[in-house]
Amino acid sequence: MLIDIITQDTSQAMLSLIARSQQGNGLVSALHVRFGNLGLSPDESELVPVIRSILEEKQAAIYFFDDGDVVITWRGAQKAVLEALIATLEKVFSPANRRDFCTYYDIQAHGQDLRLLCMQKTGPTPAKEKQTASVVQSPVVGSSSIPPVSESDLHIMEKGRAEFQSAVQARKTRLRPEILIVEDQLFSRKLLVTMLENKYKIHESEDAKAGLDIYLQCAPDIVFLDIEMPGANGHQFAALVHGLDPQAYIVMVTGNNQLDDVKRAKENAAKGFVIKPFSREKIQDHIQKFLRERR
Amino acid sequence: MKPAVDLTNLNDMIGDDPDLRAELFKEFIKSSEESLAVLRASCDEASQEIWRKESHSMKGISLNLGAEALGELCKTAQEHYTDPAAAKRELLSQIETEYSRVKDFLLKDGA
């Protein structure tokens, strides 16, 4: 199932730009450089030569955002190109915090529809998420004219939409609740499955990406969702799923009880928060709460 | 000395199924030993994020197993992921000692 990608730290506007700038099929890379975090606003004359030195032949486009951030997109997904680009940017701009400097996206493009294959952050999430990209200047390399960004860009392509809507309809009349468990640790996942499989239909996934595919196919009644996982994390999954399905019932399950995690879970409309060690009682409480609310 | 593992919560979750219990213990040992190998290799400053994630991962399964002391040590490791390498090696040594107690329990008393 193909989906458009919207994550917490990637604005819808930015992704629309990627779709528009790299038309056709194939692998596309995008690098979000957080100059804004460094208080930098490099101008075109400063940045373009740096980018050109690496991406000259790769149909690149550069977008400058009002807050200083820059998004660079190009055809292909060679790791060596990415590493060279990041190394060069770091050398030129000497970020104080390298780990919070860039986010890289590896994308499969089908025309203007995108599928996220890999997202790699080079550091912790900034305290304030960027919700919308501000006005974008014209690209200075490669891409031709770009239509204005539309707020109505779809989160799901039509192909997947019908299947997902059908699953959502089926959920309304489902007698036996279906539960999706997204948890990267096999030990903890197995515990949850064992506890619940007698009463409920269980779907399980070891990462957010596969979990999302299952979600779109099955529209589960409840999701028990780990936060820290390789690849996209639980918060990103929750944000995306809530955007697709406002009725989603997501319970975060985590070893962390940090305020920031609780806050982000609430922002993503999670219905509950379970701290490990979980127990039969804690998990059942959330299922009972869901069943009461559904009535 | 308190037992390394309290299986009360785990037993409540999985019921009285010795095969399943043995399978879970095996998975716990496998996963923990993978985590320990990663932690051993990531005490240096350049691997702070790897250290933090791995100690977080081991903390989660330790607490779910009922190995509270091991879980607390892993929690400390996660919180102190920016400590110097020497301090991390000392903490890792404590984790390994406690893990040995947990493993002995699982292989002997808990099986």
Contacts between the chains, C-beta under 8 A, distances in Angstrom:
chain1	res1	chain2	res2	distance
A	99	B	49	7.0
A	184	B	57	7.7
A	185	B	31	6.7
A	185	B	57	6.3
A	185	B	60	5.9
A	185	B	61	5.5
A	186	B	27	5.7
A	186	B	31	6.8
A	187	B	24	6.4
A	187	B	27	4.8
A	187	B	28	5.3
A	187	B	31	5.6
A	187	B	61	4.5
A	187	B	64	6.8
A	187	B	65	7.4
A	188	B	60	6.0
A	188	B	61	6.0
A	188	B	64	5.3
A	190	B	23	7.7
A	190	B	24	6.3
A	190	B	27	6.7
A	191	B	10	7.5
A	191	B	13	5.6
A	191	B	14	6.8
A	191	B	24	7.1
A	191	B	64	6.0
A	194	B	13	6.9
A	194	B	14	5.1
A	194	B	15	8.0
A	194	B	20	6.4
A	195	B	13	5.0
A	195	B	14	7.1
A	228	B	53	6.7
A	228	B	56	5.6
A	228	B	57	7.6
A	254	B	60	7.9
A	255	B	56	5.9
A	255	B	59	5.2
A	255	B	60	4.1
A	255	B	63	6.7
A	255	B	75	7.8
A	256	B	56	7.3
A	276	B	59	7.8
A	276	B	60	5.0
A	276	B	63	4.9
A	276	B	64	5.6
A	277	B	9	6.1
A	277	B	63	4.1
A	277	B	64	4.8
A	277	B	66	7.1
A	277	B	71	7.7
A	278	B	64	6.7
A	279	B	9	5.4
A	279	B	12	6.8
A	279	B	13	6.8
A	280	B	12	5.3
A	280	B	13	5.1
